[in-house]
């Protein structure tokens, strides 16, 4: 897709301007969502506040839902980049998992106050804002790839049956943390941070214990149950 103007021509300058306009529209939308609420903010209002035409706003984002998807993708890109140093220098699985979750909380904190406003839309299983939706697949896949990095570079050695499913399960765990965070009103999301600090060691122990013969049958049954339920449980597969 090219900028309106010369058909098929997209110079470096127009590309930079295009990205600036896209970022401006998104930043304006996020501010209006905070100030007016997600449901009460229209694309027309976003365009007017950003100083662009309504048509131009729709050129970059087909709807408010696509704006939020762009926000998801943007956050995920920042998240991946912010975790690079931690994952390069730490091998302990628990430390890696705890670290990336705290990094996510740091990145998400500025948007905490309006997260609950569109959570009711994200909680609807038919909404494109649902973390399980087809529209959310890019952000979901990127997060699961992050969980794979957390696991692959660590000292954890999970059971062979559990290993291919674990990144997806860690993503589901992360979504549980996000759900708690949305409702957390403690300063600096302190309760969410406590939840991470207390549950990561439990996850670590379960992963390590999964190799014990006495627990292998339970692990296999649990993994098979998730498959039978149709949940998204490994990188590259989505719930049907």
C-alpha positions in Angstrom: 0.0 0.0 0.0 1.3 3.4 -0.9 0.6 6.9 0.4 -2.2 8.8 -1.4 -0.5 10.8 -4.2 1.7 9.3 -6.8 0.5 5.7 -7.5 3.0 3.1 -6.7 5.7 5.6 -5.6 6.9 5.5 -2.0 10.1 7.4 -1.3 12.1 7.2 1.9 10.7 10.7 2.8 7.1 9.7 2.2 7.7 6.5 4.2 9.0 8.4 7.1 6.1 10.9 6.9 3.6 8.0 6.7 5.0 6.5 9.8 4.9 9.8 11.6 1.3 10.3 10.6 0.4 6.7 11.7 2.1 7.3 15.1 0.4 10.6 15.6 -3.1 9.0 14.9 -2.3 6.2 17.4 -1.0 8.5 20.1 -4.0 10.8 19.7 -6.4 7.8 19.9 -4.7 6.5 23.1 -5.0 9.9 24.7 -8.7 10.2 23.8 -9.3 6.7 25.0 -7.9 7.8 28.4 -9.7 11.1 28.5 -13.1 10.1 27.0 -13.3 6.4 27.2 -12.9 3.8 24.4 -16.6 3.5 23.6 -17.2 7.3 23.4 -14.3 8.0 21.2 -15.0 8.0 17.5 -12.7 7.8 14.5 -13.9 11.2 13.4 -12.9 12.7 16.8 -9.5 11.0 16.6 -8.9 12.4 13.1 -10.0 15.9 14.1 -7.8 15.9 17.2 -4.8 14.6 15.2 -5.3 17.2 12.5 -5.9 14.8 9.7 -8.9 14.0 7.5 -11.2 11.2 8.4 -10.3 9.5 5.2 -6.6 9.7 6.1 -7.3 8.2 9.6 -9.2 5.3 7.9 -6.3 4.9 5.5 -4.0 3.9 8.3 -6.5 2.2 10.6 -9.7 0.6 9.3 -11.5 1.0 12.7 -10.9 1.6 16.4 -10.3 -2.1 16.8 -7.5 -1.9 14.2 -6.0 1.0 16.2 -5.9 -1.1 19.3 -4.4 -4.0 17.3 -1.7 -1.5 16.1 -1.2 -0.6 19.8 -0.8 -4.3 20.7 1.8 -4.8 17.9 3.7 -1.6 18.9 3.8 -2.7 22.6 4.9 -6.2 21.6 7.8 -4.8 19.5 9.0 -2.6 22.4 8.6 -5.6 24.8 10.8 -7.8 22.6 13.5 -5.2 22.2 13.4 -4.4 26.0 14.0 -8.0 26.9 17.1 -8.5 24.8 19.7 -7.7 27.4 18.0 -9.8 30.1 17.8 -12.9 27.9 21.3 -12.5 26.7 22.8 -12.4 30.2 20.6 -14.7 32.3 20.2 -18.5 32.0 18.1 -19.3 35.1 14.6 -20.1 33.8 12.8 -18.5 36.8 14.9 -15.3 36.6 14.2 -15.1 32.8 10.5 -15.5 33.2 10.2 -13.2 36.1 12.3 -10.6 34.4 10.3 -10.5 31.1 7.0 -10.2 33.0 8.3 -7.3 35.1 9.5 -5.7 31.9 6.0 -6.1 30.4 4.5 -4.5 33.5 6.9 -1.5 33.2 6.0 -1.0 29.5 2.3 -1.4 30.1 2.1 0.8 33.2 1.6 4.2 31.3 -1.6 2.7 29.7 -3.0 1.1 32.9 -5.6 3.7 33.5 -7.6 3.1 30.3 -6.8 -0.7 30.0 -10.1 -1.5 31.8 -12.1 0.6 29.4 -11.5 -1.7 26.4 -11.1 -4.9 28.5 -14.8 -5.5 28.3 -14.5 -5.6 24.5 -11.4 -7.8 24.7 -13.3 -10.2 27.1 -15.9 -10.8 24.4 -14.8 -14.0 22.6 -16.2 -12.6 19.3 -14.4 -9.3 19.5 -11.3 -8.7 17.3 -9.7 -7.3 20.5 -9.8 -10.7 22.2 -6.3 -12.0 22.7 -7.5 -15.3 21.1 -8.9 -13.6 17.9 -7.5 -14.0 14.4 -6.9 -10.2 14.4 -4.7 -10.6 17.5 -2.6 -13.3 16.0 0.5 -11.2 15.2 0.8 -9.9 18.8 0.0 -13.4 20.2 2.5 -15.1 18.0 5.2 -12.6 18.9 4.5 -13.1 22.6 4.7 -16.9 22.3 7.9 -16.6 20.3 9.2 -14.5 23.3 8.2 -17.4 25.7 10.1 -19.8 23.4 13.2 -17.6 23.8 12.7 -17.5 27.5 12.6 -21.3 27.6 15.2 -22.1 24.9 18.0 -20.0 26.4 17.4 -21.2 29.9 18.6 -24.1 32.1 15.1 -25.6 32.3 14.7 -29.2 31.0 10.9 -29.9 30.9 9.5 -33.3 30.0 9.6 -34.0 26.3 5.8 -34.2 26.1 5.4 -30.8 27.7 8.3 -29.0 25.9 6.6 -28.2 22.6 3.5 -27.0 24.3 5.2 -24.9 27.0 5.6 -21.6 25.2 1.9 -21.5 24.5 1.1 -22.4 28.1 3.5 -19.7 29.3 1.6 -17.2 27.1 -1.7 -18.3 28.7 0.0 -17.7 32.1 1.0 -14.3 30.9 -2.6 -13.5 29.9 -3.6 -14.4 33.4 -1.2 -11.9 34.8 -2.6 -9.3 32.3 -6.1 -10.0 33.5 -5.1 -9.5 37.1 -3.1 -6.3 36.1 -6.2 -4.8 34.5 -8.0 -4.9 37.8 -4.9 -4.0 40.0 -5.3 -0.5 41.4 -2.2 -0.6 43.7 0.5 2.0 43.0 2.9 0.9 40.3 0.8 -2.3 39.9 2.4 -3.6 43.1 0.0 -6.5 43.5 0.6 -7.7 40.0 4.3 -7.7 40.7 3.8 -9.7 43.8 1.7 -12.2 41.8 4.6 -12.5 39.3 7.2 -13.0 42.1 5.1 -15.6 43.9 3.9 -17.6 40.9 7.0 -17.8 38.8 8.8 -20.1 41.4 5.8 -22.3 41.2 5.9 -22.5 37.4 9.6 -23.2 37.6 9.1 -26.1 40.0 6.3 -27.6 37.9 8.5 -27.4 34.8 11.4 -29.0 36.5 9.3 -31.7 38.2 7.6 -32.6 35.0 10.5 -34.9 34.2 10.0 -37.1 37.2 8.5 -40.5 36.3 5.8 -40.1 38.9 4.5 -36.9 37.3 4.9 -37.8 33.6 1.5 -39.4 33.3 -0.1 -36.4 34.8 1.8 -34.1 32.5 0.7 -36.1 29.4 -2.9 -36.1 30.6 -2.8 -32.4 31.2 -1.3 -31.6 27.8 -3.8 -34.0 26.0 -6.7 -32.3 27.8 -5.6 -28.9 26.5 -5.3 -30.3 23.0 -8.7 -31.9 23.2 -10.3 -28.7 24.4 -8.8 -26.9 21.4 -6.8 -24.3 23.2 -3.8 -22.7 21.6 -0.9 -24.5 23.3 2.1 -24.2 21.1 3.8 -21.7 18.8 2.1 -21.3 15.5 -1.2 -22.9 16.4 -4.4 -21.1 17.2 -7.6 -22.2 18.9 -10.3 -23.4 16.6 
